């Protein structure tokens, strides 16, 4: 593995680590899980590198068949751990899950930036931020949201967790296929935004209804 990923990992993680003791409550939890996402990206890069070396396939095959599986499983593990050991409260789990995905995307984008430094532009940065960055956050937060239901019903634990991972993997793989397509890459670029906006509106409307009921009570 190229040392650059470790250099970027240290440069990003050390300032965040220094900031962590100054935060409390939900803020510390979110920053901590964002750091977990950054570490997950480093770990996934190692795993993907080993798999690519073992099977000797081209980058298109790896990014459409391998990395969606490995990355979504690795990102989901800390969320599943928190849900089953500490709390399955969706008010905590959804933001934490998104933080893991965003942390993962931060390091991934920095690595891709350094690998293509001569070809990047402001447009490239916007695409990576709004497309890839959101995609990772959406996939992980969907797993977190679904876990709040699976956790409460033991009979759904195995099949429900598998279904959540399958959904995240399918979404991730579809995104990767679209953005690497000559005809449909722009659809891939806007897919995360198309997904993100209605989900945020749904969650926001749900909170408004909850606050209204609490106020009436």
C-alpha positions in Angstrom: 0.0 0.0 0.0 1.3 3.4 -0.9 2.6 5.4 2.1 0.5 8.4 1.0 -2.7 7.0 2.5 -0.9 6.7 5.9 0.4 10.3 5.6 -3.1 11.6 4.8 -4.6 9.4 7.6 -2.2 10.9 10.2 -2.7 14.5 8.9 -6.5 14.2 9.2 -6.8 12.1 12.4 -4.3 13.9 14.6 -6.1 17.3 14.7 -9.5 15.6 15.2 -8.0 13.5 18.0 -6.7 16.7 19.7 -10.2 18.2 19.4 -12.1 15.2 20.8 -11.4 15.8 24.6 -12.8 19.3 24.2 -16.2 18.1 23.1 -19.1 16.6 25.1 -22.1 14.4 24.6 -23.5 14.0 21.1 -20.8 16.2 19.5 -18.0 14.0 20.9 -19.9 10.9 19.7 -20.3 12.1 16.2 -16.7 13.2 15.9 -15.6 9.9 17.3 -17.6 8.0 14.8 -16.4 10.2 12.0 -12.9 9.2 13.0 -14.0 5.6 13.0 -15.1 6.1 9.4 -11.7 7.4 8.5 -10.0 4.4 10.1 -12.5 2.1 8.3 -11.4 3.7 5.0 -7.8 2.9 5.8 -8.7 -0.7 6.7 -10.8 -1.2 3.6 -8.0 0.1 1.4 -5.8 -2.6 2.8 -8.4 -5.3 2.4 -9.2 -4.2 -1.2 -5.6 -4.1 -2.1 -5.0 -7.7 -0.9 -8.1 -8.9 -2.8 -7.0 -7.2 -6.0 -3.6 -8.6 -5.7 -5.0 -12.1 -5.1 -7.5 -12.3 -7.9 -5.6 -10.1 -10.4 -8.6 -8.3 -12.0 -8.9 -4.9 -13.5 -10.0 -1.8 -11.5 -13.5 -1.8 -13.1 -14.2 -5.3 -11.8 -12.8 -4.5 -8.4 -14.9 -1.3 -8.0 -18.1 -2.8 -9.2 -17.9 -6.2 -7.6 -15.5 -6.2 -4.7 -15.2 -2.8 -3.0 -19.0 -2.3 -2.5 -19.1 -5.5 -0.5 -16.0 -5.0 1.6 -16.5 -1.3 2.2 -20.2 -1.5 3.2 -19.5 -4.5 5.6 -16.5 -2.7 7.2 -18.5 0.6 7.6 -21.5 -1.3 9.1 -19.6 -3.1 11.8 -19.1 -0.2 14.2 -22.7 0.8 13.7 -24.0 -2.7 14.4 -21.7 -2.9 17.4 -23.0 0.3 18.9 -26.7 -0.7 18.2 -26.4 -4.1 19.8 -24.2 -3.3 22.8 -25.1 0.3 23.7 -28.3 1.8 22.1 -30.5 1.4 19.1 -32.0 4.9 19.5 -32.4 6.2 16.0 -31.8 9.8 17.2 -28.3 8.7 17.9 -27.8 5.9 15.4 -28.7 7.7 12.2 -26.3 10.7 12.7 -23.6 8.4 13.9 -24.0 6.2 10.8 -23.8 9.1 8.5 -20.7 10.3 10.4 -19.0 7.0 9.7 -19.8 7.3 6.0 -18.6 10.9 5.8 -15.4 10.0 7.6 -14.8 7.2 5.1 -15.4 9.5 2.2 -13.0 12.2 3.5 -10.0 9.9 3.5 -11.1 8.2 0.2 -11.4 11.6 -1.5 -8.0 12.8 -0.3 -6.4 9.6 -1.6 -8.0 9.9 -5.0 -7.0 13.6 -5.1 -3.4 12.9 -4.5 -3.4 10.1 -7.1 -4.9 12.4 -9.8 -3.5 15.8 -8.7 -2.8 17.0 -12.2 -6.4 16.3 -13.5 -8.5 17.6 -10.6 -10.6 20.8 -10.7 -13.3 22.6 -8.7 -15.9 20.6 -10.7 -14.1 17.4 -9.7 -14.2 18.4 -6.0 -17.9 19.2 -6.2 -18.6 15.9 -7.8 -16.6 14.0 -5.2 -18.2 15.9 -2.3 -21.8 15.7 -3.4 -21.7 12.4 -5.1 -19.2 10.0 -3.5 -19.3 11.8 -0.1 -23.1 11.6 0.1 -23.2 8.0 -1.3 -21.0 6.7 1.6 -23.1 8.5 4.2 -26.4 7.4 2.7 -25.4 3.7 2.6 -24.2 3.6 6.2 -27.1 5.7 7.5 -29.6 3.3 5.8 -28.0 0.4 7.6 -28.1 2.4 10.9 -31.8 3.3 10.4 -32.7 -0.3 9.5 -30.9 -1.6 12.5 -33.2 0.3 14.9 -36.0 -2.0 13.7 -33.9 -5.2 13.4 -32.6 -4.8 16.9 -36.0 -4.9 18.5 -37.0 -8.2 16.8 -34.7 -11.0 17.4 -36.1 -13.2 14.7 -35.1 -10.6 12.1 -31.5 -10.3 13.4 -29.8 -12.5 10.8 -32.0 -12.0 7.8 -32.6 -8.3 8.6 -29.0 -7.5 8.9 -28.2 -9.4 5.7 -30.9 -7.5 3.9 -29.6 -4.1 5.2 -26.1 -4.9 4.0 -27.4 -6.2 0.7 -29.3 -2.9 0.1 -26.2 -0.8 0.9 -24.0 -3.0 -1.3 -26.4 -2.8 -4.2 -26.8 1.0 -3.9 -23.0 1.4 -3.7 -22.3 -0.9 -6.7 -25.0 0.8 -8.8 -23.4 4.2 -8.1 -20.0 2.9 -9.1 -21.3 1.4 -12.3 -23.2 4.5 -13.2 -20.3 7.0 -12.6 -17.9 4.8 -14.7 -20.4 4.6 -17.5 -19.9 6.8 -20.6 -23.7 7.3 -21.0 -25.0 7.4 -17.5 -22.2 8.9 -15.4 -24.2 12.2 -14.8 -27.1 10.1 -13.4 -24.6 8.5 -11.1 -23.4 11.9 -10.0 -26.9 13.1 -9.0 -28.2 9.8 -7.6 -27.0 10.5 -4.0 -28.6 14.0 -4.0 -31.8 12.5 -5.4 -31.8 10.0 -2.5 -30.5 12.4 0.2 -33.0 15.3 -0.2 -36.3 13.2 0.3 -34.7 11.2 3.2 -33.8 14.4 5.0 -37.2 15.9 4.4 -38.8 12.6 5.7 -36.7 12.6 8.9 -37.4 16.3 9.4 -41.1 16.0 9.0 -41.1 13.0 11.4 -39.3 15.1 14.0 -41.9 17.9 13.6 -44.7 15.5 14.1 -43.0 14.1 17.2 -42.4 17.6 18.7 -46.0 18.5 18.0 -47.3 15.4 19.8 -45.0 16.1 22.8 -46.2 19.7 23.0 -49.9 18.6 22.9 -49.2 16.0 25.6 
